[in-house]
């Protein structure tokens, strides 16, 4: 079994744990320098939290374990193509590579249809959430406080 297969198998095994707990059939594993850093499964149903996708849970675990929010040099193995939320989080975390098994179309066939979100992102849908900017003056003060903070206190 090659290294990629070994890490994808870790994601698959954890996804099976999630299914047994009543969660979706998704798992993710994160590696750095060919060492397993974190593995997680989807816990949306158990945690009553729509952000608890396998990739999000794995990113949280990896960041805690490595003591950083920057996962540059890491690879994430996901049992399915990351949804738009997870795709964005993978980029925010600076993960260097994504390896995935099933496609978004495969997931849609069993009821996990993210096409709506892809369509919104691509401007193909008028299905949006009301968006209003307010209280900019008060909120800009947060940015000003951030900029004034000494660099050594930022991290």
C-alpha positions in Angstrom: 0.0 0.0 0.0 1.5 3.4 -1.0 1.6 6.4 1.3 -1.3 8.1 -0.3 -3.4 4.9 0.0 -2.4 4.6 3.6 -3.6 8.1 4.5 -6.8 7.8 2.4 -7.5 4.5 4.3 -7.2 6.4 7.6 -9.8 8.9 6.3 -12.0 6.0 5.1 -11.7 4.1 8.5 -12.7 7.3 10.4 -15.6 7.9 8.1 -16.9 4.4 9.0 -16.7 5.4 12.7 -18.8 8.4 11.9 -21.4 6.4 10.0 -21.7 4.1 13.0 -22.5 7.2 15.1 -25.2 8.3 12.7 -23.1 10.9 10.9 -22.5 11.4 7.2 -20.1 9.1 5.3 -17.2 11.5 5.2 -13.7 11.3 6.6 -10.5 13.3 6.3 -6.8 12.9 7.2 -4.1 15.5 7.3 -0.4 14.7 6.9 2.8 16.7 7.1 6.1 15.3 5.9 4.4 11.9 5.3 3.3 11.7 8.9 -0.3 11.5 10.0 -1.2 14.7 11.9 -5.0 14.5 12.3 -7.9 12.3 11.2 -11.6 13.1 11.6 -15.0 12.3 10.4 -18.2 14.3 9.8 -20.0 15.2 13.1 -22.7 17.4 11.8 -25.5 15.3 13.2 -23.9 14.5 16.5 -22.7 18.1 17.2 -25.8 19.8 15.7 -23.3 22.0 13.8 -23.4 22.4 10.0 -19.7 23.3 10.0 -18.5 20.0 11.4 -17.6 18.4 8.1 -14.7 15.9 8.2 -12.3 18.4 6.6 -13.2 21.1 9.1 -12.8 18.8 12.0 -9.5 17.5 10.7 -8.2 21.1 10.1 -9.2 22.0 13.7 -7.4 19.0 15.1 -4.3 19.5 13.0 -4.0 23.2 13.9 -4.3 22.4 17.6 -1.8 19.5 17.4 0.8 21.6 15.4 0.1 24.8 17.4 -0.6 26.9 14.4 -3.3 28.1 12.0 -0.9 27.7 9.0 -0.9 24.2 7.6 1.4 25.0 4.7 3.2 21.8 3.6 0.3 19.6 4.7 -1.8 17.4 2.6 -5.5 16.7 3.3 -7.0 13.4 2.2 -10.8 13.5 2.0 -13.2 10.7 1.1 -15.1 13.2 -1.0 -14.5 16.3 -3.0 -14.5 19.2 -0.5 -17.7 21.3 -0.5 -17.3 25.1 -1.0 -17.0 25.7 2.8 -14.3 23.1 3.2 -12.6 24.2 0.0 -12.4 27.8 1.4 -11.1 26.5 4.8 -8.5 24.4 3.1 -7.2 27.5 1.4 -7.4 29.7 4.6 -5.3 27.0 6.3 -2.8 27.1 3.5 -2.9 23.4 3.0 -0.7 22.5 0.0 -2.5 19.6 -1.6 -6.0 18.0 -1.6 -6.4 14.3 -2.4 -10.1 13.2 -2.6 -12.0 10.1 -3.4 -15.7 10.6 -4.5 -16.8 13.5 -6.5 -19.4 16.1 -5.7 -21.6 14.3 -8.2 -21.1 11.0 -6.4 -22.2 12.7 -3.1 -25.2 14.3 -4.8 -26.4 10.8 -5.9 -26.8 9.8 -2.3 -28.5 13.0 -1.1 -25.5 15.3 -0.2 -26.1 17.8 -3.0 -23.8 20.9 -2.8 -24.6 22.0 -6.3 -26.8 24.8 -4.9 -23.7 26.3 -3.2 -21.5 25.9 -6.2 -24.1 27.7 -8.3 -24.4 30.6 -5.8 -20.5 30.9 -5.8 -20.4 30.9 -9.6 -23.3 33.4 -10.0 -25.6 30.9 -11.6 -28.3 31.1 -8.9 -30.4 34.0 -7.5 -30.7 31.9 -4.3 -28.9 34.2 -1.8 -29.1 35.3 1.7 -29.9 39.0 2.4 -26.7 40.9 2.8 -26.5 44.3 4.5 -23.5 46.4 5.6 -24.1 48.3 8.8 -22.1 49.9 11.7 -18.9 50.2 9.7 -17.7 53.1 11.8 -17.9 51.1 15.0 -16.4 48.0 13.4 -13.5 49.8 11.7 -12.3 50.6 15.2 -11.5 46.9 15.6 -9.3 47.1 12.6 -7.6 50.2 14.0 -7.0 48.4 17.3 -5.5 45.5 15.5 -3.1 47.7 13.5 -2.0 49.5 16.7 -1.3 46.3 18.6 2.5 45.5 18.9 3.5 42.6 16.5 4.8 40.5 19.4 1.3 40.4 20.9 -0.4 39.3 17.7 0.5 35.6 17.9 
